């Protein structure tokens, strides 16, 4: 089904061409002043210089060539060159019925295949507050992309090859030095079950990490274990596999709590099979040079305003680095998944790393096709002091602790507002309210901006919050539950036009969210729609309306709003409630 904005753009494109303005990209947007129209075309302002005509002359030319259509009514020209118009009420009613009856109707495949990396959790460590935004933003971008029609592959990209592995192996040895994993003479099969539980794994890394910072000898032992692991020592590799398997279960539980789901559970180690090939390719083809013993690739450009350091392929000892792994991972993703685009949803502070990696990939020309490599950065979650949110002792706050704080506040709010509910109902509602509060607060901020943590504000049932959207959905459900299934002819009333117009703007909002990789546009839309519906509700007597035509139309608008808000929340990866 062709969307209303697409139809309007095509109507104006024809009018411009018929008026003698041979343009390819004419766009119609929302009218800035409500009394002048529902929509506006501002293109005459941008064409004045090209055609050496006043914008008003161009606008009047175009207006006189508008083709006959069922959408536009009362089109007028306004200074300095706007073409403002209203949407015909009959068409608006028809469009609402055809499109909003099923908000997935307009979906169609784009033919684009992308891989999106928005995990980055480290094995052997619990998720902390720093993982929240990547999970929330990445999952929503993935869902928006799929809704528009892209084929998407989500990869968690686990940190599974670093020093933390050596720390956990050391912790196991310290408790159980007689295990076969530490006997270099052992040649048999290793146990299939890990020698530690999930709960034990949670405390192993923090304990050794803290101690190794205070004990240089311990730190050196951990480094040696890590080195031997990466050189393939059998017992260490077997233990490493246990750490990976237990960690994945633990990490998956955490991501499930955030409604973040991945198609691939690969880690840094999975790209190792491509690493030697990539290193040889870069060196043999003359893309690298030596600098103080290290192997580097120069990637700076004449137009750079700031210095871009070289890409480090190998350190002075000849060892591969994290940057080397990134290069190998890009090659792996292109070869194994044949994607058109790879998107990285990561903290703004990692931008330089990805600039270097992307430039290196482009310079060495190693990919089979011209893949789009996109860095989608986001700001930090900050405390009241404006600094990245941490616990009182200065550590990065664990995700469980953060979610526990929000859940506690949600419980308090639900108990206050629903004292007649059972404890079971309160618990279930609070879980959904808490997650909606945290995720909506995260996603409603423009992605590149920092997020100020404010649990009281996030959990409020008023204002631009997740609980407010949930409340609006349940209000609509309550109305619909009290009326019989309506029948009749949909007739748009003047008093309901603002809600109707707000409903049809969903397509523009999701298009912006898609093009700018910014779920905040969808949050803005959901909030505006909820406001319009609550205004509509305050002015309407829906349940007790005696005029059947009016009643039917208002009930249908209520149903459309409920479905649209639920769709928005689904695309934001936020669960909804039937009642609260």
N, C-alpha and C positions, 0 to 999 in steps of 0.2 A: 504493500500500500504506500502510495506517495504521501509524504508528510505535508502538512499545511505550509510550512516554511519553504519547502522545496517547490510547492506549487506557486507560491507567491514570487519566489525568485525567478521561476520560469516565465511567469506572466510579465514581470518587469523587464526581464532580459529581452523578450520579444518586443515590448514597447520601445525600449531603447534602440533596438536595431531598426525597427520600422520608422523611428524618428530620425534615423541617419547616424546613430552613434554605435559604431561597430565594436561593442565591448563583449568580453567573455565572462566577466565576473561581477555581476550585479547582485547586491545582497540587501535584504529587507530585515529590519530589526524592530525591537519594541519602541513605540513612540515615547519620547521622554516626558511629554505632558499629556496626561490622561484625557483631558477634555478635547484635545485636538485629534485624537485617533487611537486605535489599538496598535497599529504598526506604522512604520515610517521608512521611506527609502531616502537615504542621504547621498546616493551616488552622484547627483548633479554637482555637489560641492567639490568632489574629487576630479571631475571631468572638465571643470571650467578652464583650467590652464591648458589642457591638451587641445581643446576645441576652440579656445580663444573666445569664449562666450560667457556671459554672466550666468551663474547657477540658476537664477530664476527663469531665464530664457530656456535653458535646457530642461528644467523641471516642467515648464508649461508645454514644451514640445512633446515630452514623454507622456504627460497626462492626456494630451489630445490623441495619443496613439495607443492608449490602453485598450487591449482587446476585450471583447465581451467575455465575461466570466461570472461565475456564481458566488465568488468569494468577496470581492471588493465592493464597498459602497461608500458614498460620500467622500471621495478622494478630493483633496484640496492641496494647493501649493502654498507654502508658508516661507517667509524670509528666513534665512538668506538663500534657500533652495531645497527645502524639504518637500517631499510628497507624502502627506499624511493621509491615512484612511482608516475606516472601520471595517470589521468583518461582518458580513451579512449574518443576521441572527439565525435564519433558516439553515444556512450552510454550517454555522457554528454548532447548532444542535445536531445536524446530520453527522458532522465530523466527530463530535463527542461520542455519539452512539456507535459509529463504525470503528473508530480507533480505540477509544478508552474502554470499550467492552472487553478488549483483549490488548493490553499494553505491549504485548510481545509481537503483535501483528506485523509491525514494520521491520522486523529484524530480517537481515539477509546477509549471506556470507560475503566478506570483503575479498577473500582470496589471500589475505595476509596471514603469515604464520610467524609467531613470535615466541621467544622464551623470556620469561621474566624471573629475575633473581631477587627475592625479597626476604630471604631467611638470614643466613649468616651466623646462626647459633654455633657456639663452640661445644664440641663433645666434652663430656665429663664435667660440664659446668651447667648450673641451672640458668634459665633465661632471666635477664634483668631488665630494668626499665628501658635500657637502650635498645632492646629488641622490639619494644612495643610499636613504635611508629613505623618501622619497616614492615612489620607484619600487617598492621592496620592499613597503611597506605597501599602496600603491594597487593594485598588481597582484593581491595576495592578496585584498584586499577585493572587487575586481572578480570574481575567480574564485569566491569564496564566495557573492557575490550571485547570480551566474549559476547556481551549483549549487542554491541554494535555489529559484530560479525567476524571478528578476528579469531583465528585458531590460536589458543594460548597454551603454553607449557610452563608450569610453575616449578622452579627448582629451589630447594632449601639451601643448597650449597653450604654444607656443614664444615666448620673448622675442625678437621679430624687428623691433622698431621703436625701439630705444633708441640711446644714445650709442655703443655698441660698433659699430653699423653705420657711423657716421661715421668711427670709428677705422680700420676695415678699408678703407673707400673711400680715406681719406687714405694708408694704407699702399700701396695699389695705385698711387695717383697718384705717390707718392714714388719708386716703382721704375720706373713706366712712364707718365711725364707726357704722352707723345705719343699715348696711346690715344684712340680716338674718343669714349669716354665723357666725356672732359674738354673736348671741343670743343663749346661752346654753339652754334656755327653749324651743326653737323652735323645733318642731317635724315633721313638714311637709316636702314636697318635695322642693329641692333647684332648683333655676333657671337653665335652660339648656344652657343659653348663659352666657359667662364669663362677669364679671363686669369691664373688661378692654380690650383694643385693643392690637393688636400685637405691635404697635408703643409704647404704654404705657409700655408694658412689657419690652421692650428693655432698658428703663431708670430706671425702678423700682429697679432692683438688684444693678446696679452700685451706685445709689444714697444712698440706705440704707447701702450698704457695706462700702462706704466711711465714712458715718456718724457713724456707729457702731464701727469703729476703733478709733474714737475720743471721743465716748460717752459710758462709761462703762455700764451705766444704760440701754441704748438702746440695747447694745450687750446682756445683760442678758435677756431682754424682748424677743429678737429674739431667744435666746437659749430655753427659756421656751415655746415659740410657737412651735418651732421645736420638742421639747420633747412631747408636747400635740398632735401634728400631728401624731407622730410615735406611740403614745398610742391610736390613733384612734378617736380623737374628731371629731364628725360628720361634723360640719361646716368647720373645717380646711381641712378635707379630701375632701369635696366637692370642696373647693377652689383649693386644690392641683390638683385635676383632671382637672380643668379649666387651670391651669398653664401648666400641661403636654400637654394637647391638643393644646393649642396655641403655646407652645414651639416647639412641633413636626413639626408644619407647618413652623415655622420660621427656624428651624434647617434643615428641608428637603430642603427648598429653598437654603440655603447656600451650602449644600452638592451637590445639583443638579448643582450648578454653577461649581463645580469641577468634574462633571461627576462621582460622587461617589454614588452608589445606594445599598440599603440594603434590604434583604428579611425579616428581623426581626427588629422591632422597640421596643425592650424590654429595660427595665431599671433595675437598682439595685433593685428596689422595687419588681420586678417580681419574684425574687428568694427568697423572704421572706417566701413563703409557704414551702420551704425546710429547712429553717434556724433552727427552733427548733428541727427538726428531726436530722439534722447533729450534732448540739450541744449535744443532748442526746446520740447519737451514739458514739461520741468521748469520752465523759465522762464515760458512762456505760461500754465501752469496755477497759477502763484503758489506753487510749492513752495520756491522759493529766495529768497535775499535777498543784498544786497551787504554785505561786511565788509572794510574796508580795500582796496577795489577788487576783491577776489575774490568769486566767486559761490559761495555755500555753501547747504547744506540742513541745517537743524537737526534732529538725530535723537535728542537726549537725552530720557530719560524720567524722570518724577517718582520712580520707584522705584530709579533707578540709585544704587548706593553709591559708584561712582567716576565721575569726569567722563568723558563720552564726547564727544570733539571733533566739531564739525560735519563733514559730508561735503563735501569740496572738489570742486565741479563744474568751475570754471574758475579759473585763477590771476588775479592782478591785471592781467596783460597780455592776458587774455582767451583764453589757450591752454588746451587740454585737458590733463588730467593722467592719471597711471596709474589713479587712482580712476575717472576718466571712462571709461577703456577698460574697466575691470571692469564698470561699469554696462552699457555697450554689449554686452559679451560675454554677460552674463546674458540680456539681451533677445534676442540672436542665438540663444542655445542654446534658449530657449523657443520661438521662432518657427520655427527651422529643424529642430528635432528633437522638438518636442512632448513633452517629458519631464515626469515627475511630480516628479522630484527631481534636484537638482544637488549633487554632493558635491565638496568641495575638500580634498584630502589635502596639507596643507602644514605647514611648521614652526610650532610654537606661537607663535613670535615675530611671526607675521603675523596673529594672531587679531584684534587691534584693527581692522586694515584690512578684514577680512571682516565684523566686527560692523557697521562703518560702512556697508559696501556693502549688506549684507542689510537693515539698518534703512531705508536710503534706498529700496531697492526696494519694501519694504512700505509706506513712507509715500507714495510717489508713485503707487502703484497702477498700474504700467505693464504688468504681465504679464496675459495673457489668463485665466490660472487661478492658483489658489493653489498654486504650486510650493513644495516643501520645499527650502530652501537650507541645506546643512549644512556646517559647518566641522569637519574631522577633523584635529586638530592632533597633532603628534608632537614628541618631545624631540630634542635634538641628539646627534650622535655625538661623544663627548668623549675626550680623551687622558688619560693618567695624572694630569695636573694638574687634571682636572675641567672643563677648558675645551674648546670645540669643537675637534675634531681638525684639526691643521694640520701643514705641513711644518716643517722646522727653521728656515727663514727667515721663518716666520710667515704663509705663504700657505695658502689652502685647498688641501688635498691633492687632487691629481687622482685621478679614479676609477681610471684605469689603474694608477697608482702604488699605491693602496690594494689593489687586487685582486692586483697583483704580489707584495706583501708576504705576502698570505694564500696565494697559489699556492706561493710559495717554502717556506713552512712546511708546506703540505700535501705537497709533493714530499718533503720531509725525513721526514715521518711515514710516507708510503707506502713509501719506500725502506727504512726501518727495519723495517716490518712485513712487507714482501713483497720480500725481496732476490732471490727466484727469478723474479720477473716481468721481462719484457723492458722496455726503455726506453720503447717505444711504449705498452705497457700501463700503465706507471707514469705516463706523461704524461696519458693519457686519464683514468685514475682520479683523478689529482691535480686535474684541471680540475673534475670533478664534486664531489670532496671540498671543494675550496676554495670553490666557490660555495655549497655546502650549509652550510659553516661560517659564511660571512659572512651569508648570508640568514637562516639559522635563528637566529643570535645576534641579528640585528636584530629579527626578528619575535617572538622569544620574550619580549622585554622588553615590558611593558605599554606600549602605544603612546605614552601621554602622558609617560612617563619618559625621561630621558636614557640613552643607551647608552654604557657605558665600553668603549673599544676594547682588546681583549686577544687578540692573535693566537694565543698559546699555548693559551689556554682555548678559543677558538672552534674550533680544529683538533683538539681532543682527541677520541679515540675512546671516551671515557668521560664520564659525566655528561650534562647537558642540552645536547647539541650536535647539529648536523646530521650530522656524521660518525657519531655513535653511532646515530642513526636509520638511516642508510645501512647501517651494519654489521649492524643487526638484520634489515633486509630481506634482505641477502645471506646471512645465516645461515639464514633461512627458506628462501631459494632453494636453498641447499646441501642442506638436508634433503630438500626436495621433489624435487631432481634425483637423489637416491640411492634413491628408492623408486618402485615401479611405481605407475601411476595407481590409486588405491584404489577399492574398491567395497564396499558394505555398508550397514548402517544406522547412522546417527549416534546415539551414546548419550553423553550428557553425564555425565562422571564427577565425583564430589564434589571430587576433587583439582584439577579443571580449571575449577571454577565461577568463580574469581576472574578468570581470563583471559576467560571467556565474558561475564561481567558487564561487564568493562572494554570489550570489543568493542561491546556494545550502547549504551554511553554516548557513542558518536560523535555521535549525533543531538543530544544535549543540548549537546555542546561546539560543534558547528558552529552551533547556534541562538544560543548566547551570542556567538560570534564575529560572527555576522550582526547581531544586535541591537545590539551595542556597538561594531561596526566595529573589532574587536580580534582580529587573527589569533593573538595570544598564547594565547588559549583553545585553539586548535587545536594549537599547539605543546605546551602542557601535556598535552593528551590524547595526542598522539603519543609524548611522552616516557613518560607513565604506561603506555601500552600496550606500548611497547618493554620497559620494566622488567618488566611482568607476563609478557610472552612469554619473556624471558630467564630469569626464575625458573621458569616452566613448563618451559623447555628443560632447565634444570639438574636438575630433578626427574624428568624423563621419559626413558625409553629408547625413543625413537620409531622409529628405524630397525630396532632389533633386537627390538622388541616381538613376542612370539609370539601373544598374544591378538589375533585379527584384528579383533574389534569395537573393542577399545581402540586398536589401531594405526590403524584407519580414522578414529576420532573425533579422535585426536591429530593425524593428518595434515591432517584438515579444519580443525581449529583453527589449525594452522600456516599453511595456505593463506589462511584468513580474515584472519589477522593480517597476512600479507604484503600482501594486497590493500588492507586498511584503511590500513596505513602508507603504501603507495604513493599512495593517494587523498589522504591528508593532505598528503604532500609535493607532490603535483600542485596542490592548492589553495593551497599556500604558494609555488608557482612554483619548486619545487626539483626538479631532475632526480635520478633514482635510478640505481642500478647493479645489474646481475645478479650480479656478483661483485666482491670487493675484497680 
